[in-house]
Amino acid sequence: MIATAFALGALVVGSIFRLKRPYAEKLMPYESGNPPVGEPRQRFSVKFYIIAMLFVVFDVEAVFLYPWAIVFDKIGLYAFIEMVIFIVILFVGYIYAWKKEAFVWD
């Protein structure tokens, strides 16, 4: 309750005391200091989403390798074979994405 009260209090105090001087540049969307180009609601290519999903899939699968590497000496041959199969499946997915030219950015 204290944390919630502090957060809400900070928001209320900030909204009361902050300066409110909107102007055109301040109301523009921020794009790393570059002037905005095009419409804000433009459509992205499907390839953008495919690359993003592939990044998430490969990143999450790589996270599974860390615990396995820490206990590698205690898990035995069965777990080693299991991880080799996992890495082979990951590699096959990578090759499939490469052959489908999912990594080519136009």
Stockholm file with secondary structure:
# STOCKHOLM 1.0

chainA/1-106         MIATAFALGALVVGSIFRLKRPYAEKLMPYESGNPPVGEPRQRFSVKFYIIAMLFVVFDVEAVFLYPWAIVFDKIGLYAFIEMVIFIVILFVGYIYAWKKEAFVWD
#=GR chainA/1-106 SS CHHHHHHHHHHHHHHHHSCCCCCHHHHSCCCTTSCCCSCTTCCCCHHHHHHHHHHHHHHHHHHTHHHHHHTHHHHHHHHHHHHHHHHHHHHHHHHHHHHTTTTCCC
#=GC SS_cons         CHHHHHHHHHHHHHHHHSCCCCCHHHHSCCCTTSCCCSCTTCCCCHHHHHHHHHHHHHHHHHHTHHHHHHTHHHHHHHHHHHHHHHHHHHHHHHHHHHHTTTTCCC
//
